[in-house]
Amino acid sequence: MAWVPAESAVEELMPRLLPVEPCDLTESFDPSVPPRTSQEYLQRVQIEAARCPEVVVAQIDPKKLRRKQSVNVSLSGCQPAPEGYSPTLQWQQQQVAQFSAVRQSVNRHRSHWKSQQLDSNVTMPKSEDEEGWKKFCLGERQCAEGAVGPTKNENPEIDYIQIGFPPLLSIVSRMNQATVTSVLEYLSNWFGEKDFTPELDSKDDERVPALNLLICLVSRYFDQRDLADEPS
């Protein structure tokens, strides 16, 4: 009898590149016998492909995966901030409202800022250029010295190539979401390599508001509630 493959969505996505005549499957057909011609070979490939299931489900033993786990994640939540360090609920709500308004404004004017011409000294690296983005954001001087912290600018004119370019809208608006995610990961890796663990001396430390703002937006605006400070 003649075997004709059924039409399917798979064939529409992957059209045949070589013409193959219908295969004549007689009673004497033996798939174990090597094909004698190129046409027979293509026909047998066609038959084997048609016999394969469209969906295959892998049988995975969860116990084997559990033994290979190398990271243990605590689900007990974050440690609360010491007394006097966490902001009030009213302050957090104000920051969330202001951030929401700024974010909407940036989205509305993104095309305008993207059309602004960059200065001649601004050359944005490619998305996959990790070292290039480190130098672009942190400055060549800081990357060379390996120091973590603000860099003093001794020249009267600001040299952004040495101290790093700030996240201007004319620059950020040219970055798609994939590039933004990659750059944040590059910078996070760099701080990790430098063992960057800020120690706050007191609740009056000038870095406290900035850190509180980041935690507030991540927890309250982007709904990562496990990081949220208890209202005071």
Accessible surface in RSA format (square Angstrom, percent):
REM  Atomic radii and reference values for relative SASA: ProtOr
REM  Chains: A
REM  Algorithm: Lee & Richards
REM  Probe-radius: 1.40
REM  Slices: 20
REM RES _ NUM      All-atoms   Total-Side   Main-Chain    Non-polar    All polar
REM                ABS   REL    ABS   REL    ABS   REL    ABS   REL    ABS   REL
RES MET A   1   160.34  83.0 124.53  82.4  35.81  85.3 104.17  88.6  56.17  74.4
RES ALA A   2    73.42  67.5  45.96  70.9  27.46  62.5  45.96  64.7  27.46  72.7
RES TRP A   3    53.95  21.6  50.66  24.5   3.29   7.7  27.90  14.9  26.05  42.3
RES VAL A   4   102.91  67.7  80.69  73.1  22.22  53.5  80.69  70.1  22.22  60.3
RES PRO A   5    18.51  13.5  12.97  11.8   5.54  20.1  14.14  11.7   4.37  27.2
RES ALA A   6    86.00  79.1  63.59  98.1  22.42  51.0  72.71 102.4  13.29  35.2
RES GLU A   7   142.91  82.0 115.90  87.7  27.02  64.3  67.46 130.5  75.45  61.6
RES SER A   8    39.08  33.0  26.69  35.6  12.39  28.5  30.01  63.9   9.06  12.7
RES ALA A   9    69.08  63.5  59.92  92.5   9.15  20.8  61.14  86.1   7.93  21.0
RES VAL A  10    78.30  51.5  77.93  70.5   0.37   0.9  78.27  68.0   0.03   0.1
RES GLU A  11    46.15  26.5  40.58  30.7   5.57  13.3  26.56  51.4  19.59  16.0
RES GLU A  12   144.56  83.0 114.36  86.5  30.20  71.9  45.34  87.7  99.23  81.0
RES LEU A  13   147.59  82.2 121.52  86.9  26.07  65.5 123.98  87.1  23.61  63.5
RES MET A  14   141.73  73.4 127.24  84.2  14.49  34.5 102.21  86.9  39.53  52.4
RES PRO A  15    90.91  66.3  78.87  71.9  12.04  43.8  81.84  67.6   9.06  56.3
RES ARG A  16   122.88  51.6  88.89  45.3  34.00  80.9  52.02  71.1  70.87  43.0
RES LEU A  17   166.57  92.8 134.29  96.1  32.28  81.2 137.88  96.8  28.69  77.2
RES LEU A  18   102.55  57.1  97.65  69.9   4.90  12.3  98.84  69.4   3.71  10.0
RES PRO A  19   121.21  88.3 102.57  93.5  18.64  67.8 112.80  93.1   8.41  52.3
RES VAL A  20    24.78  16.3  10.01   9.1  14.76  35.6  10.90   9.5  13.88  37.6
RES GLU A  21   119.46  68.6 116.47  88.1   2.99   7.1  37.22  72.0  82.24  67.1
RES PRO A  22    80.08  58.4  64.67  59.0  15.41  56.0  66.89  55.2  13.19  82.0
RES CYS A  23     7.41   5.6   7.41   8.3   0.00   0.0   0.00   0.0   7.41   8.0
RES ASP A  24    94.47  66.2  76.86  76.5  17.61  41.6  34.65  81.6  59.81  59.7
RES LEU A  25    27.01  15.0  20.34  14.6   6.67  16.8  20.34  14.3   6.67  18.0
RES THR A  26    68.68  48.8  56.02  56.8  12.65  30.2  52.59  70.6  16.09  24.3
RES GLU A  27   183.70 105.5 144.09 109.0  39.61  94.3  67.99 131.5 115.71  94.5
RES SER A  28    99.44  84.0  68.73  91.7  30.71  70.7  57.42 122.3  42.02  58.9
RES PHE A  29    60.53  30.3  35.32  21.9  25.21  65.6  42.22  25.6  18.31  52.4
RES ASP A  30    62.48  43.8  57.52  57.2   4.96  11.7  19.60  46.1  42.87  42.8
RES PRO A  31    89.13  65.0  69.57  63.4  19.56  71.1  69.99  57.8  19.14 118.9
RES SER A  32    93.15  78.7  58.86  78.6  34.28  79.0  55.25 117.7  37.89  53.1
RES VAL A  33    70.80  46.6  68.82  62.3   1.98   4.8  70.46  61.2   0.34   0.9
RES PRO A  34   100.35  73.1  92.00  83.9   8.35  30.4  97.37  80.4   2.98  18.5
RES PRO A  35    50.44  36.8  30.40  27.7  20.04  72.9  30.40  25.1  20.04 124.6
RES ARG A  36   199.72  83.9 163.19  83.2  36.53  87.0  70.78  96.7 128.94  78.1
RES THR A  37    76.58  54.5  64.99  65.9  11.59  27.6  71.18  95.6   5.40   8.2
RES SER A  38    91.15  77.0  77.56 103.5  13.59  31.3  50.03 106.5  41.11  57.6
RES GLN A  39    58.73  32.8  58.15  42.5   0.59   1.4  36.62  77.9  22.12  16.8
RES GLU A  40    39.71  22.8  39.06  29.6   0.65   1.5  21.90  42.4  17.81  14.5
RES TYR A  41   124.89  58.3 124.89  71.1   0.00   0.0  82.43  61.9  42.46  52.3
RES LEU A  42    48.61  27.1  45.88  32.8   2.73   6.9  45.90  32.2   2.71   7.3
RES GLN A  43    23.32  13.0  23.32  17.0   0.00   0.0   0.56   1.2  22.76  17.3
RES ARG A  44    37.01  15.5  36.25  18.5   0.77   1.8  18.57  25.4  18.44  11.2
RES VAL A  45    68.65  45.2  67.47  61.1   1.17   2.8  67.75  58.9   0.90   2.4
RES GLN A  46    27.80  15.5  20.64  15.1   7.15  17.0  22.57  48.0   5.22   4.0
RES ILE A  47     5.66   3.2   5.66   4.2   0.00   0.0   5.66   4.1   0.00   0.0
RES GLU A  48   112.12  64.4 108.57  82.1   3.55   8.4  38.10  73.7  74.02  60.4
RES ALA A  49    66.12  60.8  47.18  72.8  18.94  43.1  53.41  75.2  12.71  33.7
RES ALA A  50    58.44  53.7  20.40  31.5  38.04  86.5  32.61  45.9  25.83  68.4
RES ARG A  51   158.16  66.4 126.34  64.4  31.81  75.7  61.05  83.4  97.11  58.9
RES CYS A  52    79.63  60.2  66.87  74.6  12.76  30.0  20.95  53.1  58.68  63.3
RES PRO A  53    92.23  67.2  70.36  64.1  21.87  79.5  81.73  67.5  10.50  65.3
RES GLU A  54   148.73  85.4 106.98  80.9  41.75  99.4  48.53  93.9 100.20  81.8
RES VAL A  55   118.57  78.0  99.04  89.7  19.53  47.1 101.70  88.4  16.87  45.8
RES VAL A  56   119.01  78.3  87.46  79.2  31.55  76.0  90.51  78.6  28.49  77.3
RES VAL A  57   111.92  73.6  93.04  84.2  18.88  45.5  95.93  83.4  15.99  43.4
RES ALA A  58    73.55  67.6  49.57  76.5  23.98  54.5  56.65  79.8  16.90  44.8
RES GLN A  59   167.88  93.9 134.00  97.9  33.88  80.7  64.15 136.5 103.73  78.7
RES ILE A  60   114.36  65.1  87.85  65.5  26.50  63.9  91.85  66.1  22.51  61.1
RES ASP A  61    62.29  43.6  51.71  51.5  10.58  25.0  23.95  56.4  38.35  38.2
RES PRO A  62    80.77  58.9  77.71  70.8   3.05  11.1  78.66  64.9   2.11  13.1
RES LYS A  63   134.85  65.8 133.92  82.2   0.92   2.2  76.01  68.4  58.84  62.7
RES LYS A  64   119.22  58.2 118.57  72.8   0.65   1.5  61.41  55.3  57.81  61.6
RES LEU A  65    98.22  54.7  96.20  68.8   2.02   5.1  96.39  67.7   1.83   4.9
RES ARG A  66   154.36  64.8 142.08  72.4  12.28  29.2  67.75  92.6  86.61  52.5
RES ARG A  67   176.35  74.0 140.66  71.7  35.68  85.0  75.02 102.5 101.33  61.4
RES LYS A  68   168.49  82.2 140.12  86.0  28.38  67.6  91.11  82.0  77.38  82.4
RES GLN A  69   123.91  69.3  95.67  69.9  28.23  67.2  28.98  61.7  94.93  72.0
RES SER A  70   110.05  93.0  68.13  90.9  41.92  96.6  51.90 110.5  58.16  81.5
RES VAL A  71   105.85  69.7  92.68  83.9  13.17  31.7  95.28  82.8  10.57  28.7
RES ASN A  72   148.47 102.4 117.28 113.3  31.19  75.1  36.07  86.8 112.40 108.6
RES VAL A  73   115.45  76.0  88.29  79.9  27.15  65.4  91.80  79.8  23.64  64.1
RES SER A  74    87.28  73.8  56.59  75.5  30.69  70.7  53.11 113.1  34.17  47.9
RES LEU A  75   168.97  94.1 132.50  94.8  36.47  91.7 137.36  96.5  31.61  85.1
RES SER A  76   103.94  87.8  59.52  79.4  44.41 102.3  57.24 121.9  46.70  65.4
RES GLY A  77    40.61  50.1   0.00   N/A  40.61  50.1  24.64  67.6  15.97  35.8
RES CYS A  78    74.85  56.6  46.86  52.3  27.98  65.8  26.93  68.2  47.91  51.7
RES GLN A  79   162.33  90.8 139.63 102.0  22.70  54.0  59.30 126.2 103.03  78.1
RES PRO A  80   107.17  78.1  83.13  75.8  24.04  87.4  93.93  77.6  13.24  82.3
RES ALA A  81    41.52  38.2  17.36  26.8  24.16  55.0  22.55  31.7  18.98  50.3
RES PRO A  82    86.14  62.8  73.76  67.2  12.38  45.0  85.92  70.9   0.22   1.4
RES GLU A  83   174.67 100.3 143.64 108.7  31.03  73.9  65.85 127.4 108.82  88.8
RES GLY A  84    45.88  56.6   0.00   N/A  45.88  56.6  21.81  59.8  24.07  53.9
RES TYR A  85    44.15  20.6  40.96  23.3   3.19   8.3  26.90  20.2  17.25  21.3
RES SER A  86    27.87  23.6  16.72  22.3  11.15  25.7   2.93   6.2  24.94  34.9
RES PRO A  87    18.25  13.3   7.68   7.0  10.57  38.4  18.25  15.1   0.00   0.0
RES THR A  88    65.33  46.5  64.42  65.3   0.91   2.2  57.09  76.7   8.24  12.5
RES LEU A  89    63.90  35.6  63.42  45.4   0.48   1.2  63.42  44.5   0.48   1.3
RES GLN A  90   121.38  67.9 117.32  85.7   4.06   9.7  35.05  74.6  86.34  65.5
RES TRP A  91    71.82  28.8  70.05  33.9   1.77   4.2  49.34  26.3  22.48  36.5
RES GLN A  92     1.92   1.1   1.88   1.4   0.05   0.1   0.74   1.6   1.19   0.9
RES GLN A  93   106.16  59.4  98.15  71.7   8.00  19.1  37.72  80.3  68.44  51.9
RES GLN A  94    84.09  47.0  79.15  57.8   4.94  11.8  28.53  60.7  55.56  42.1
RES GLN A  95    31.03  17.4  29.33  21.4   1.71   4.1   0.24   0.5  30.79  23.4
RES VAL A  96    32.82  21.6  32.82  29.7   0.00   0.0  32.82  28.5   0.00   0.0
RES ALA A  97    63.13  58.0  50.07  77.3  13.05  29.7  57.47  80.9   5.66  15.0
RES GLN A  98   109.17  61.0 104.55  76.4   4.62  11.0  40.93  87.1  68.24  51.8
RES PHE A  99    58.98  29.5  54.06  33.5   4.92  12.8  58.40  35.4   0.58   1.7
RES SER A 100    26.89  22.7  26.89  35.9   0.00   0.0  11.22  23.9  15.67  22.0
RES ALA A 101    60.62  55.7  50.36  77.7  10.26  23.3  56.49  79.5   4.14  11.0
RES VAL A 102    91.02  59.9  88.72  80.3   2.30   5.5  91.01  79.1   0.01   0.0
RES ARG A 103   104.59  43.9 100.29  51.1   4.30  10.2  21.82  29.8  82.78  50.2
RES GLN A 104    97.90  54.7  95.85  70.1   2.05   4.9  28.44  60.5  69.46  52.7
RES SER A 105    39.68  33.5  39.49  52.7   0.18   0.4  14.71  31.3  24.96  35.0
RES VAL A 106    35.16  23.1  33.24  30.1   1.91   4.6  35.16  30.5   0.00   0.0
RES ASN A 107    84.94  58.6  66.16  63.9  18.77  45.2  24.07  57.9  60.87  58.8
RES ARG A 108   161.18  67.7 129.06  65.8  32.12  76.5  73.10  99.9  88.08  53.4
RES HIS A 109    84.36  46.1  82.86  57.6   1.50   3.8  51.29  52.9  33.08  38.5
RES ARG A 110    87.74  36.8  86.94  44.3   0.80   1.9  42.18  57.6  45.56  27.6
RES SER A 111    86.97  73.5  74.51  99.4  12.45  28.7  52.00 110.7  34.96  49.0
RES HIS A 112    95.26  52.1  88.83  61.7   6.43  16.4  59.22  61.0  36.03  41.9
RES TRP A 113    92.16  37.0  92.16  44.6   0.00   0.0  83.57  44.6   8.58  13.9
RES LYS A 114   113.83  55.5 108.33  66.5   5.51  13.1  51.38  46.2  62.45  66.5
RES SER A 115    84.23  71.2  48.10  64.2  36.13  83.2  49.61 105.6  34.62  48.5
RES GLN A 116    66.35  37.1  64.31  47.0   2.04   4.9  11.68  24.9  54.67  41.5
RES GLN A 117   171.08  95.7 140.57 102.7  30.51  72.7  49.53 105.4 121.55  92.2
RES LEU A 118    40.28  22.4  24.67  17.6  15.61  39.2  27.06  19.0  13.22  35.6
RES ASP A 119   104.59  73.3  93.47  93.0  11.12  26.3  18.98  44.7  85.61  85.4
RES SER A 120   123.46 104.3  81.37 108.6  42.08  96.9  59.31 126.3  64.15  89.9
RES ASN A 121    64.79  44.7  48.80  47.2  15.99  38.5  32.26  77.6  32.53  31.4
RES VAL A 122    22.83  15.0   8.94   8.1  13.89  33.5   8.94   7.8  13.89  37.7
RES THR A 123   109.82  78.1  96.16  97.5  13.66  32.6  74.41  99.9  35.41  53.5
RES MET A 124    49.42  25.6  25.52  16.9  23.91  56.9  21.26  18.1  28.16  37.3
RES PRO A 125    27.41  20.0   7.94   7.2  19.47  70.8  18.46  15.2   8.95  55.6
RES LYS A 126   154.13  75.2 145.68  89.4   8.45  20.1  94.52  85.1  59.60  63.5
RES SER A 127    41.15  34.8  34.16  45.6   6.99  16.1  23.86  50.8  17.29  24.2
RES GLU A 128   129.28  74.2 107.08  81.0  22.21  52.9  67.83 131.2  61.46  50.2
RES ASP A 129    60.71  42.5  54.69  54.4   6.02  14.2  17.57  41.3  43.14  43.0
RES GLU A 130    56.97  32.7  54.02  40.9   2.95   7.0  13.95  27.0  43.03  35.1
RES GLU A 131   105.22  60.4 104.13  78.8   1.09   2.6  56.72 109.7  48.50  39.6
RES GLY A 132    17.49  21.6   0.00   N/A  17.49  21.6  14.37  39.4   3.12   7.0
RES TRP A 133     3.56   1.4   3.56   1.7   0.00   0.0   3.56   1.9   0.00   0.0
RES LYS A 134     9.70   4.7   9.70   6.0   0.00   0.0   2.46   2.2   7.23   7.7
RES LYS A 135    97.23  47.4  94.95  58.3   2.28   5.4  38.48  34.6  58.75  62.6
RES PHE A 136    17.43   8.7  11.14   6.9   6.29  16.4  17.22  10.4   0.21   0.6
RES CYS A 137    37.75  28.6  22.96  25.6  14.79  34.8   7.96  20.2  29.78  32.1
RES LEU A 138    22.10  12.3  19.33  13.8   2.77   7.0  21.18  14.9   0.92   2.5
RES GLY A 139     0.00   0.0   0.00   N/A   0.00   0.0   0.00   0.0   0.00   0.0
RES GLU A 140    73.97  42.5  70.78  53.6   3.19   7.6  14.67  28.4  59.30  48.4
RES ARG A 141    57.75  24.2  52.32  26.7   5.44  12.9  26.25  35.9  31.50  19.1
RES GLN A 142    19.00  10.6  18.41  13.5   0.59   1.4   1.13   2.4  17.87  13.6
RES CYS A 143    31.00  23.4  12.00  13.4  19.00  44.6  11.44  29.0  19.56  21.1
RES ALA A 144    91.15  83.8  48.74  75.2  42.41  96.5  60.82  85.7  30.33  80.3
RES GLU A 145   118.88  68.3  81.57  61.7  37.31  88.8  40.61  78.5  78.28  63.9
RES GLY A 146    22.24  27.4   0.00   N/A  22.24  27.4   8.18  22.4  14.06  31.5
RES ALA A 147    52.41  48.2  44.13  68.1   8.28  18.8  52.41  73.8   0.00   0.0
RES VAL A 148    51.17  33.7  17.94  16.2  33.22  80.1  18.26  15.9  32.90  89.2
RES GLY A 149    33.04  40.7   0.00   N/A  33.04  40.7  25.83  70.9   7.21  16.2
RES PRO A 150   142.07 103.5 108.39  98.8  33.68 122.4 120.58  99.6  21.49 133.6
RES THR A 151    44.23  31.5  16.81  17.0  27.42  65.4  15.61  21.0  28.62  43.3
RES LYS A 152   180.56  88.1 167.98 103.1  12.58  30.0 117.22 105.5  63.34  67.5
RES ASN A 153    52.17  36.0  22.42  21.7  29.75  71.6  16.88  40.6  35.29  34.1
RES GLU A 154   158.91  91.2 123.20  93.2  35.71  85.0  45.67  88.3 113.24  92.5
RES ASN A 155    78.12  53.9  71.25  68.9   6.87  16.5  11.03  26.5  67.09  64.8
RES PRO A 156   139.32 101.5  97.58  89.0  41.74 151.7 111.46  92.0  27.86 173.1
RES GLU A 157   142.44  81.8 135.79 102.7   6.65  15.8  53.68 103.8  88.76  72.5
RES ILE A 158   102.15  58.1  76.37  56.9  25.79  62.2  76.42  55.0  25.73  69.8
RES ASP A 159    50.88  35.6  46.03  45.8   4.84  11.4  16.87  39.7  34.00  33.9
RES TYR A 160    72.18  33.7  71.62  40.7   0.56   1.5  42.14  31.7  30.04  37.0
RES ILE A 161    69.44  39.5  66.60  49.6   2.85   6.9  68.85  49.6   0.60   1.6
RES GLN A 162    53.33  29.8  53.22  38.9   0.11   0.3   9.08  19.3  44.24  33.6
RES ILE A 163    49.03  27.9  31.27  23.3  17.75  42.8  31.59  22.7  17.44  47.3
RES GLY A 164     6.86   8.5   0.00   N/A   6.86   8.5   0.67   1.9   6.19  13.9
RES PHE A 165    19.69   9.8  10.22   6.3   9.47  24.6  11.01   6.7   8.68  24.8
RES PRO A 166    45.98  33.5  37.72  34.4   8.26  30.0  44.56  36.8   1.42   8.8
RES PRO A 167   115.03  83.8  93.13  84.9  21.90  79.6  99.45  82.1  15.59  96.9
RES LEU A 168    89.95  50.1  86.50  61.9   3.45   8.7  89.95  63.2   0.00   0.0
RES LEU A 169    62.56  34.8  57.33  41.0   5.23  13.2  57.33  40.3   5.23  14.1
RES SER A 170    18.79  15.9  18.23  24.3   0.56   1.3   8.15  17.4  10.64  14.9
RES ILE A 171     5.75   3.3   5.75   4.3   0.00   0.0   5.75   4.1   0.00   0.0
RES VAL A 172    47.25  31.1  47.14  42.7   0.11   0.3  47.14  41.0   0.11   0.3
RES SER A 173     7.42   6.3   1.78   2.4   5.65  13.0   2.74   5.8   4.68   6.6
RES ARG A 174    78.04  32.8  50.77  25.9  27.27  64.9  20.32  27.8  57.72  35.0
RES MET A 175    24.18  12.5  15.07  10.0   9.11  21.7  13.05  11.1  11.13  14.7
RES ASN A 176    97.52  67.2  84.52  81.7  13.00  31.3  42.96 103.4  54.56  52.7
RES GLN A 177   134.88  75.4 126.25  92.3   8.63  20.5  64.08 136.4  70.79  53.7
RES ALA A 178    69.34  63.8  57.25  88.3  12.09  27.5  65.32  92.0   4.02  10.7
RES THR A 179    15.70  11.2  15.70  15.9   0.00   0.0   5.91   7.9   9.79  14.8
RES VAL A 180    39.25  25.8  38.86  35.2   0.39   0.9  39.17  34.0   0.08   0.2
RES THR A 181    75.02  53.4  72.80  73.8   2.22   5.3  61.87  83.1  13.14  19.9
RES SER A 182    29.73  25.1  27.66  36.9   2.07   4.8   3.81   8.1  25.92  36.3
RES VAL A 183     8.61   5.7   8.61   7.8   0.00   0.0   8.61   7.5   0.00   0.0
RES LEU A 184   111.62  62.2 107.15  76.7   4.47  11.2 107.41  75.4   4.20  11.3
RES GLU A 185   101.47  58.3  96.24  72.8   5.24  12.5  28.52  55.2  72.95  59.6
RES TYR A 186    28.50  13.3  28.50  16.2   0.00   0.0  17.41  13.1  11.09  13.7
RES LEU A 187    32.62  18.2  32.62  23.3   0.00   0.0  32.62  22.9   0.00   0.0
RES SER A 188    71.40  60.3  59.21  79.0  12.19  28.1  27.54  58.6  43.86  61.4
RES ASN A 189    64.61  44.6  57.60  55.7   7.01  16.9  15.34  36.9  49.28  47.6
RES TRP A 190     9.73   3.9   9.73   4.7   0.00   0.0   3.76   2.0   5.97   9.7
RES PHE A 191    62.19  31.1  61.83  38.3   0.36   0.9  62.13  37.7   0.06   0.2
RES GLY A 192    55.69  68.7   0.00   N/A  55.69  68.7  36.74 100.8  18.95  42.4
RES GLU A 193   118.58  68.1  80.46  60.9  38.12  90.8  45.72  88.4  72.86  59.5
RES LYS A 194    78.78  38.4  56.14  34.4  22.63  53.9  17.53  15.8  61.24  65.2
RES ASP A 195   112.49  78.8  97.42  97.0  15.07  35.6  32.40  76.2  80.10  79.9
RES PHE A 196    89.97  45.0  69.46  43.0  20.51  53.4  72.50  44.0  17.47  50.0
RES THR A 197    90.44  64.3  76.40  77.5  14.05  33.5  58.19  78.2  32.26  48.8
RES PRO A 198    54.71  39.9  32.01  29.2  22.69  82.5  37.41  30.9  17.30 107.5
RES GLU A 199   131.57  75.5 123.30  93.3   8.27  19.7  53.79 104.0  77.78  63.5
RES LEU A 200    57.63  32.1  32.34  23.1  25.29  63.6  32.36  22.7  25.27  68.0
RES ASP A 201   131.51  92.1  97.86  97.4  33.65  79.6  36.08  84.9  95.43  95.2
RES SER A 202    49.47  41.8  46.40  61.9   3.07   7.1  36.07  76.8  13.40  18.8
RES LYS A 203   120.33  58.7 105.21  64.6  15.12  36.0  53.02  47.7  67.30  71.7
RES ASP A 204   123.15  86.3  93.58  93.1  29.57  69.9  35.61  83.8  87.54  87.3
RES ASP A 205    23.99  16.8  12.35  12.3  11.64  27.5  12.30  29.0  11.68  11.7
RES GLU A 206   157.06  90.2 130.86  99.0  26.20  62.4  53.80 104.1 103.26  84.3
RES ARG A 207    96.49  40.5  94.69  48.3   1.80   4.3  52.95  72.4  43.55  26.4
RES VAL A 208    12.25   8.1  11.77  10.7   0.48   1.2  12.10  10.5   0.15   0.4
RES PRO A 209    77.32  56.3  73.24  66.8   4.07  14.8  76.06  62.8   1.26   7.8
RES ALA A 210    59.69  54.9  51.39  79.3   8.30  18.9  58.14  81.9   1.55   4.1
RES LEU A 211    60.94  33.9  60.74  43.5   0.20   0.5  60.86  42.7   0.08   0.2
RES ASN A 212    18.25  12.6  17.89  17.3   0.36   0.9   0.34   0.8  17.91  17.3
RES LEU A 213    65.14  36.3  65.14  46.6   0.00   0.0  65.14  45.7   0.00   0.0
RES LEU A 214   110.76  61.7 110.58  79.1   0.18   0.5 110.73  77.8   0.03   0.1
RES ILE A 215    68.90  39.2  66.82  49.8   2.08   5.0  68.89  49.6   0.00   0.0
RES CYS A 216     3.00   2.3   1.07   1.2   1.93   4.5   3.00   7.6   0.00   0.0
RES LEU A 217    19.46  10.8  19.46  13.9   0.00   0.0  19.46  13.7   0.00   0.0
RES VAL A 218    57.15  37.6  57.15  51.7   0.00   0.0  57.15  49.7   0.00   0.0
RES SER A 219     0.25   0.2   0.25   0.3   0.00   0.0   0.00   0.0   0.25   0.4
RES ARG A 220    52.23  21.9  39.71  20.2  12.52  29.8  12.85  17.6  39.37  23.9
RES TYR A 221    60.82  28.4  37.38  21.3  23.44  61.0  23.30  17.5  37.52  46.3
RES PHE A 222    94.42  47.2  78.51  48.6  15.90  41.4  83.83  50.8  10.58  30.3
RES ASP A 223    91.23  63.9  77.38  77.0  13.85  32.7  25.53  60.1  65.70  65.5
RES GLN A 224    89.99  50.3  88.05  64.4   1.94   4.6  14.54  30.9  75.46  57.2
RES ARG A 225   134.26  56.4 119.85  61.1  14.41  34.3  60.68  82.9  73.58  44.6
RES ASP A 226    93.44  65.5  69.84  69.5  23.60  55.8  40.88  96.2  52.56  52.4
RES LEU A 227    66.48  37.0  58.43  41.8   8.05  20.2  59.15  41.5   7.33  19.7
RES ALA A 228    27.49  25.3   9.45  14.6  18.04  41.0   9.45  13.3  18.04  47.8
RES ASP A 229    21.81  15.3  16.63  16.5   5.19  12.3   4.06   9.5  17.76  17.7
RES GLU A 230   134.75  77.4 126.63  95.8   8.12  19.3  57.01 110.3  77.74  63.5
RES PRO A 231    72.78  53.0  50.54  46.1  22.24  80.9  50.85  42.0  21.93 136.3
RES SER A 232    92.79  78.4  40.86  54.5  51.93 119.6  71.32 151.9  21.47  30.1
END  Absolute sums over single chains surface
CHAIN  1 A    18270.6      15018.0       3252.6      10603.0       7667.6
END  Absolute sums over all chains
TOTAL         18270.6      15018.0       3252.6      10603.0       7667.6
